[in-house]
Amino acid sequence: MNVPAEARVDLGAIADNVGVLRERARGAEVLAMVKAEAYGHGLVEAAGAALAGGATWLGVAKLAEALRLRDAGLTVRTLSCLGVPGEPYEEAVARDIDLTVGALWLLDEIAEAAERAGRPARVHLKADTGMTRGGARGRDWEELVDAALKAEASGRVSVVGAMSHFACADEPGHPSIAAQIGAFTAMVEYAEKAGARFEVRHLSNSAGALTVPEARFDLVRPGIALYGLSPIPALGTFGLRPAMTLAAHAALVKRVPADSGVSYGLTYRTARETNLAVVPVGYGDGIPRHGSNLLEVLAGGRRRTIAGRVCMDQFVIDLGDDPLAAGDEIILFGPGDRGEPTAQEWADALGTISYEIVTRIGVRVPRAYPGGAR
Ligand SMILES: *Cc1c(COP(=O)(O)O)cnc(C)c1O
């Protein structure tokens, strides 16, 4: 490695994690959620690994992400989950991207785009079953279903899916889980009675796919679990393997006297004469500034806490008498098998979720795929 820092992604782990999910989701297909650069792991590479592991669909949030998958030559069924006005829906239809529709205005916009594209748009109707984010509920659902079936009859859309999203699947036994399953079942039933012939009905994220068998329906949509991070840390790892290791090379190691103030604000003071290392990643690379004087990394085989404030491009660690040199490797987080912290551990220390830790690793940190592509 001759870069300041890199995120090493184990694509084999992603493929194996799909295997874990397929085992749990017995019978249901797996749609691999690769939005937000595959939670920071690299959109196209992670998508390829998930498909190699047996996923049969890809999912993203924004249409631009789906178009990038097509640009990369991936022709597998791909669902874009978040519709906003004014997107290039004609191109989406022409490039065979499945679209999520949770409102009449979006259905109209997509139907018009499909007319221009000269082929029906593949749409998944989004039900709001209790999360109260996207999707339609109550009378709005009925109107959406009826309008979609009309648009289908006129050849402008093809109604291929019904979907919804869990609010609390990561809280086992939460009463909203059963309530959402019940609402989804009833809403699908309404649509089917009205004449919808869904190819796929889908509700479950990672937590649902791993722990709510009755919510598998035809397809599950795991995200975080693909990357080996547990959607329900209190229940353990589910046999998943973290795919990302964030590593850096010490930019500088120097000996400083006792009572030296370190980094902006001098919030850390050396207890005695000691070796300090400058680690060349900072909040501009996605290292949380809230991790100042808090997060641990692995340096020279030992855990060291970030000394002083995280800066934009760098932070400092106190090595005691350990003889590290510039260029030596420092592991920020990884699977944990060499004693390094995990992304989950960082998340716990910061009061956030592992999703945010891996997703925020920025564009200045190159992704490396040591085991090769799949
Ligand atoms: C992000 C997302 C998922 C995946 O959620 P995880 O908790 O990461 O498994 C599933 N479905 C939709 C619609 C999403 O936006």
The ligand as an SDF file (V2000), in Angstrom:
LIG
                    3D

 15 15  0  0  0  0  0  0  0  0999 V2000
  -31.6990    0.6470    2.8460 C   0  0  0  0  0  0  0  0  0  0  0  0
  -32.8890   -0.1510    2.5370 C   0  0  0  0  0  0  0  0  0  0  0  0
  -32.9180   -1.5160    2.8430 C   0  0  0  0  0  0  0  0  0  0  0  0
  -31.8070   -2.2400    3.5480 C   0  0  0  0  0  0  0  0  0  0  0  0
  -31.8180   -1.9620    4.9420 O   0  0  0  0  0  0  0  0  0  0  0  0
  -30.7710   -2.6650    5.9180 P   0  0  0  0  0  0  0  0  0  0  0  0
  -31.2450   -2.3110    7.2720 O   0  0  0  0  0  0  0  0  0  0  0  0
  -29.4330   -2.1000    5.6110 O   0  0  0  0  0  0  0  0  0  0  0  0
  -30.8320   -4.1230    5.6390 O   0  0  0  0  0  0  0  0  0  0  0  0
  -34.0370   -2.2230    2.4350 C   0  0  0  0  0  0  0  0  0  0  0  0
  -35.0510   -1.6210    1.8000 N   0  0  0  0  0  0  0  0  0  0  0  0
  -35.0560   -0.3150    1.5060 C   0  0  0  0  0  0  0  0  0  0  0  0
  -36.2120    0.2970    0.7920 C   0  0  0  0  0  0  0  0  0  0  0  0
  -33.9810    0.4720    1.8720 C   0  0  0  0  0  0  0  0  0  0  0  0
  -33.9800    1.7780    1.5800 O   0  0  0  0  0  0  0  0  0  0  0  0
  1  2  1  0
  2  3  1  0
  2 14  2  0
  3  4  1  0
  3 10  2  0
  4  5  1  0
  5  6  1  0
  6  7  2  0
  6  8  1  0
  6  9  1  0
 10 11  1  0
 11 12  2  0
 12 13  1  0
 12 14  1  0
 14 15  1  0
M  END
$$$$
